[in-house]
Amino acid sequence: MADRHDSQRPALGAPHDNASVAARLGGEPFELPARGLAFAGYRASPGTGVPGAAEAHSPAAPRTAAPGVGAHGTGAHGAAEARPGAALPVLLVHGWPEFAAGWEATARELLAAGYEVAAYDQRGYSPGARPDDVRAYDVAELVADMAAVAEGLGWERFHLVGHDWGGIVGWAFAAVHPERLASFTSAASAHPEAHGRRMAEDPDQRRRMEYMRRIRRDPAGMREALLDDDGALLRSYYQGAVPAALVDSYVERLSEPGAMDAVLSYYRQFGEGAPIAYRPITVPALYLWGSRDAAFTRGAAELTADYVEGPYRFVELTGATHWLPEEKPDEIAAAVLDWASRHPD
């Protein structure tokens, strides 16, 4: 028999769970069935309760929300009907160890500028999308997830913004599905081939990836180390750049049974499956990099230009760490808005 007080308990990770974030943005949470899994997230349209998101300040009339997305997370099916001249929507994809909630402040700015937004918890992070098989976390699977989520949202074409693993998957998505994207923005993550080259050539870049090698050598031990003592080691990874309440939410959600094992599978599977294309990158690509990034060196950041064939811009955020969505949301939003305005279609 269920505890009669269960309905009164706060959601895992509250107040930075998807429903709470959606409510603050004037949008809706969703639980989107795709590829035999269920991806949790939130979406919002301009002019739906976010201060400053009035249609008068939009680049165009807002897009109509796809039917089937209820306030109680009933799904996200059906094609969104774009009004004439509507701005294409923006899909925000998080990295490790984060959740869609990390994009809240950026989403608010995008909404205020007239863009529909959505963010989802990737495979392993969404409780309903947590396969046991490590091979299920191959980059090709993550790219297919991204395509399926966008389709479930009713988006044929959109702007993509990814951070960390969201950026890695984004580079692959841009190479495999360029017809789906008006623009791509990677926050922190260098092009994977540029990063791989620097790993081979630069001892500093290789040293910065020691955590990844540790995960691959001893995933169970790394899980325990990260979560022991109320996640002390995990908390240290955020470099003091992520707000404490958001860190608490991340730690709580990643402490759920099976969650950390699932998300560490990204690193365990990386490079193990069938090769996936990371080129050509013909989509207009924007790369945002913080000068204090602990994972990606300046060398990898600057080398990324060699792997992009289409329009490209590199923006260094001086003094910023790896955690750009949480630390520099205004700067990310401003850069994305400028890039999207230059590449609207």
C-alpha positions as CSV (number, residue, x, y, z in Angstrom):
1,M,0.0,0.0,0.0
2,A,1.4,3.4,-1.0
3,D,2.3,5.9,1.7
4,R,-0.6,8.4,1.9
5,H,2.0,11.2,2.2
6,D,3.9,10.3,-1.0
7,S,2.0,12.9,-3.0
8,Q,3.2,15.6,-0.5
9,R,6.8,14.7,-0.8
10,P,8.9,17.1,-3.0
11,A,10.1,15.7,-6.3
12,L,13.6,14.3,-6.5
13,G,15.9,17.2,-6.9
14,A,13.3,19.9,-6.1
15,P,13.2,22.8,-6.5
16,H,15.3,22.1,-9.6
17,D,13.3,19.2,-10.9
18,N,11.7,19.6,-14.4
19,A,8.2,20.4,-13.1
20,S,9.5,23.2,-10.9
21,V,11.7,24.6,-13.7
22,A,8.8,24.5,-16.2
23,A,6.5,26.2,-13.7
24,R,9.0,29.1,-13.2
25,L,9.4,29.4,-17.0
26,G,5.6,29.4,-17.6
27,G,6.0,26.1,-19.5
28,E,5.2,22.4,-19.1
29,P,7.2,19.4,-18.0
30,F,7.1,16.3,-20.3
31,E,7.7,12.6,-20.2
32,L,8.3,11.8,-23.9
33,P,8.2,8.2,-25.1
34,A,10.8,7.5,-27.7
35,R,12.8,4.5,-28.9
36,G,11.2,2.3,-26.2
37,L,12.3,4.7,-23.4
38,A,10.9,7.8,-21.7
39,F,12.8,11.1,-21.7
40,A,11.9,13.7,-19.0
41,G,12.3,17.4,-19.7
42,Y,10.5,20.7,-20.0
43,R,9.4,23.1,-22.7
44,A,8.1,26.6,-22.9
45,S,6.9,29.1,-25.5
46,P,7.4,32.9,-25.5
47,G,4.8,35.0,-23.9
48,T,3.6,32.3,-21.5
49,G,4.4,33.9,-18.2
50,V,8.2,34.6,-18.3
51,P,8.9,38.2,-17.4
52,G,10.1,40.0,-20.6
53,A,8.9,37.3,-22.9
54,A,6.2,39.4,-24.4
55,E,5.4,38.9,-28.1
56,A,6.3,42.5,-28.7
57,H,10.0,41.7,-28.0
58,S,10.0,38.6,-30.1
59,P,11.8,38.3,-33.4
60,A,8.6,36.8,-34.8
61,A,5.3,35.4,-33.6
62,P,5.6,32.6,-31.1
63,R,5.3,29.0,-32.3
64,T,2.3,26.9,-31.3
65,A,3.0,24.2,-28.8
66,A,2.7,20.6,-29.9
67,P,-0.5,19.0,-28.7
68,G,-0.3,16.3,-26.1
69,V,2.1,18.0,-23.7
70,G,0.2,18.4,-20.5
71,A,1.1,20.1,-17.2
72,H,1.4,16.6,-15.7
73,G,3.9,15.3,-18.2
74,T,1.6,13.3,-20.4
75,G,3.9,13.2,-23.4
76,A,5.1,15.4,-26.3
77,H,3.5,14.1,-29.5
78,G,2.3,15.9,-32.6
79,A,3.8,18.4,-34.9
80,A,4.1,22.0,-33.8
81,E,2.5,24.3,-36.3
82,A,4.8,27.2,-37.0
83,R,3.1,30.6,-37.5
84,P,4.4,32.6,-40.5
85,G,7.7,34.1,-39.7
86,A,8.1,32.2,-36.5
87,A,11.6,31.8,-35.1
88,L,12.9,28.2,-35.0
89,P,12.9,26.6,-31.5
90,V,16.0,25.9,-29.5
91,L,16.9,22.5,-28.0
92,L,19.2,22.6,-24.9
93,V,21.1,19.5,-24.1
94,H,23.1,19.0,-20.8
95,G,26.3,17.2,-20.1
96,W,27.9,15.2,-17.2
97,P,27.1,15.4,-14.3
98,E,24.2,17.7,-14.9
99,F,20.5,17.7,-15.8
100,A,18.2,19.8,-18.0
101,A,17.6,22.1,-15.0
102,G,21.0,23.6,-15.5
103,W,19.7,25.5,-18.6
104,E,16.9,27.3,-16.7
105,A,18.5,30.8,-16.7
106,T,19.6,30.5,-20.4
107,A,16.1,29.3,-21.3
108,R,14.6,32.3,-19.6
109,E,16.7,34.7,-21.8
110,L,15.9,32.8,-25.0
111,L,12.2,32.9,-24.2
112,A,12.3,36.6,-23.5
113,A,13.8,37.0,-27.0
114,G,10.9,35.1,-28.5
115,Y,12.3,31.6,-29.0
116,E,10.5,28.4,-28.0
117,V,12.8,26.2,-25.9
118,A,13.0,22.7,-24.7
119,A,15.5,20.8,-22.6
120,Y,15.6,17.1,-21.7
121,D,17.4,14.8,-19.4
122,Q,19.6,12.5,-21.6
123,R,19.7,8.7,-21.5
124,G,20.8,7.5,-18.1
125,Y,19.7,10.8,-16.4
126,S,16.0,10.3,-17.2
127,P,14.7,7.5,-14.9
128,G,12.6,6.1,-17.7
129,A,15.6,6.0,-20.1
130,R,18.2,4.0,-18.1
131,P,19.2,0.8,-19.9
132,D,21.5,-1.6,-18.0
133,D,23.7,-2.5,-21.0
134,V,26.7,-0.3,-21.3
135,R,26.6,-0.6,-25.1
136,A,23.3,1.3,-25.0
137,Y,25.2,4.5,-24.2
138,D,27.1,4.6,-27.4
139,V,27.3,8.1,-29.1
140,A,25.2,6.7,-32.0
141,E,22.4,5.9,-29.5
142,L,22.6,9.3,-28.0
143,V,22.4,10.9,-31.4
144,A,19.3,8.8,-32.2
145,D,17.8,9.9,-28.9
146,M,18.3,13.5,-29.8
147,A,16.6,13.0,-33.2
148,A,13.7,11.1,-31.6
149,V,13.2,13.8,-28.9
150,A,13.1,16.6,-31.4
151,E,10.6,14.6,-33.5
152,G,8.5,14.0,-30.4
153,L,8.5,17.7,-29.8
154,G,7.2,18.2,-33.3
155,W,10.4,20.0,-34.4
156,E,11.6,19.3,-38.0
157,R,14.3,22.0,-37.8
158,F,15.8,23.8,-34.8
159,H,18.8,25.4,-33.2
160,L,20.8,23.1,-31.0
161,V,22.8,24.1,-27.9
162,G,24.8,21.4,-26.1
163,H,27.1,21.5,-23.1
164,D,29.9,18.9,-22.3
165,W,28.4,15.6,-23.4
166,G,25.5,17.5,-24.9
167,G,28.1,19.2,-27.1
168,I,29.9,15.9,-28.0
169,V,26.6,14.4,-29.1
170,G,25.8,17.7,-30.8
171,W,28.9,17.6,-33.0
172,A,27.9,14.1,-34.1
173,F,24.3,15.2,-34.7
174,A,25.4,18.2,-36.8
175,A,27.5,15.8,-38.9
176,V,24.8,13.1,-39.3
177,H,21.7,15.3,-39.5
178,P,22.7,18.7,-40.9
179,E,19.3,19.1,-42.5
180,R,17.7,19.3,-39.1
181,L,19.7,22.2,-37.8
182,A,19.7,25.9,-38.4
183,S,22.7,26.3,-36.1
184,F,24.7,24.4,-33.5
185,T,26.3,25.8,-30.4
186,S,28.8,23.8,-28.3
187,A,29.4,25.1,-24.8
188,A,32.8,23.9,-23.5
189,S,33.2,20.8,-25.7
190,A,35.8,21.0,-28.5
191,H,35.2,19.1,-31.7
192,P,35.8,15.4,-30.7
193,E,38.5,14.9,-33.3
194,A,40.3,18.1,-32.3
195,H,40.1,16.9,-28.7
196,G,41.4,13.4,-29.7
197,R,44.3,15.0,-31.5
198,R,45.3,17.2,-28.6
199,M,45.0,14.1,-26.3
200,A,47.7,12.5,-28.4
201,E,49.9,15.5,-28.7
202,D,49.5,17.4,-25.4
203,P,50.4,15.9,-22.0
204,D,48.3,18.6,-20.3
205,Q,45.2,17.6,-22.3
206,R,45.8,14.0,-21.6
207,R,46.2,14.7,-17.8
208,R,42.9,16.5,-17.7
209,M,41.2,13.3,-18.9
210,E,42.5,11.1,-16.0
211,Y,39.0,11.0,-14.5
212,M,37.7,9.4,-17.6
213,R,40.5,6.7,-17.5
214,R,39.6,6.1,-13.9
215,I,36.0,5.6,-14.7
216,R,36.9,3.1,-17.4
217,R,39.3,1.2,-15.1
218,D,37.0,0.9,-12.1
219,P,33.5,2.2,-12.7
220,A,32.1,0.8,-9.5
221,G,34.9,2.3,-7.5
222,M,34.5,5.6,-9.2
223,R,30.8,5.6,-8.5
224,E,31.4,5.0,-4.8
225,A,34.1,7.6,-4.7
226,L,31.9,10.2,-6.3
227,L,28.9,9.6,-4.1
228,D,30.6,8.9,-0.7
229,D,30.3,11.5,2.0
230,D,27.2,13.1,0.5
231,G,28.9,13.4,-2.8
232,A,31.9,15.3,-1.6
233,L,34.1,14.4,-4.6
234,L,31.3,15.0,-7.0
235,R,30.6,18.4,-5.5
236,S,34.3,19.4,-5.9
237,Y,34.0,18.8,-9.7
238,Y,31.7,21.8,-10.0
239,Q,34.6,24.2,-9.0
240,G,32.3,26.4,-7.0
241,A,30.9,27.7,-10.2
242,V,27.5,26.0,-10.0
243,P,25.0,27.4,-7.4
244,A,24.9,25.4,-4.2
245,A,21.2,24.6,-4.5
246,L,21.6,23.3,-8.0
247,V,24.6,21.1,-6.9
248,D,22.4,19.7,-4.2
249,S,19.8,18.8,-6.8
250,Y,22.3,17.1,-9.1
251,V,23.8,15.1,-6.2
252,E,20.4,14.0,-5.0
253,R,19.3,12.9,-8.4
254,L,22.6,11.1,-9.2
255,S,22.5,9.3,-5.9
256,E,19.3,7.6,-6.9
257,P,19.9,3.8,-7.3
258,G,21.3,3.1,-10.7
259,A,21.7,6.7,-11.8
260,M,25.4,7.1,-11.5
261,D,26.2,3.7,-13.0
262,A,24.1,4.7,-16.0
263,V,25.7,8.1,-16.6
264,L,29.2,6.7,-16.1
265,S,28.4,4.3,-19.0
266,Y,28.9,7.2,-21.4
267,Y,32.7,7.1,-20.6
268,R,32.8,3.3,-20.5
269,Q,31.3,3.0,-24.0
270,F,33.0,6.0,-25.7
271,G,35.0,4.9,-28.7
272,E,34.0,1.2,-28.2
273,G,31.1,1.0,-30.7
274,A,31.0,1.3,-34.5
275,P,32.6,4.6,-35.7
276,I,30.3,7.5,-36.0
277,A,30.8,10.6,-38.2
278,Y,31.9,13.8,-36.6
279,R,32.4,15.4,-40.0
280,P,31.7,17.2,-42.2
281,I,30.4,20.1,-40.0
282,T,28.6,22.3,-42.5
283,V,26.0,23.6,-40.1
284,P,26.8,27.1,-38.8
285,A,28.7,26.3,-35.6
286,L,29.4,28.5,-32.6
287,Y,31.9,27.3,-30.0
288,L,31.9,28.9,-26.5
289,W,34.9,28.1,-24.3
290,G,35.8,29.3,-20.8
291,S,39.5,30.2,-20.2
292,R,39.4,28.3,-16.9
293,D,37.9,25.1,-18.3
294,A,39.4,22.2,-16.4
295,A,38.6,19.6,-19.1
296,F,39.3,21.2,-22.5
297,T,42.6,23.0,-23.1
298,R,43.1,26.1,-25.2
299,G,44.9,24.0,-27.7
300,A,41.8,21.8,-28.2
301,A,39.5,24.8,-28.3
302,E,41.6,26.6,-30.9
303,L,42.1,23.5,-33.0
304,T,38.3,23.0,-33.4
305,A,38.2,25.5,-36.2
306,D,40.1,23.0,-38.4
307,Y,37.2,20.6,-38.2
308,V,34.4,22.9,-39.3
309,E,33.7,23.4,-43.0
310,G,30.7,25.8,-42.6
311,P,30.3,29.2,-40.9
312,Y,32.1,29.2,-37.6
313,R,32.7,31.4,-34.6
314,F,34.9,30.8,-31.6
315,V,34.1,32.8,-28.4
316,E,36.4,32.8,-25.4
317,L,34.7,33.6,-22.1
318,T,37.6,35.0,-20.1
319,G,37.7,33.7,-16.5
320,A,34.8,31.2,-17.0
321,T,35.1,27.6,-16.0
322,H,33.8,24.4,-17.7
323,W,30.3,25.0,-16.2
324,L,29.0,27.6,-18.6
325,P,25.2,27.0,-18.5
326,E,25.1,27.5,-14.7
327,E,27.9,30.1,-14.4
328,K,27.4,32.2,-17.5
329,P,23.8,31.8,-18.7
330,D,23.5,35.5,-19.8
331,E,26.6,35.2,-21.9
332,I,25.5,31.9,-23.5
333,A,22.1,33.3,-24.3
334,A,23.5,36.5,-25.8
335,A,25.9,34.5,-28.0
336,V,23.2,32.0,-29.1
337,L,20.7,34.7,-29.9
338,D,23.3,36.6,-32.0
339,W,24.3,33.4,-33.8
340,A,20.7,32.3,-34.4
341,S,19.7,35.8,-35.7
342,R,22.5,35.4,-38.3
343,H,21.4,31.9,-39.2
344,P,17.7,31.9,-38.7
345,D,16.7,29.2,-41.1
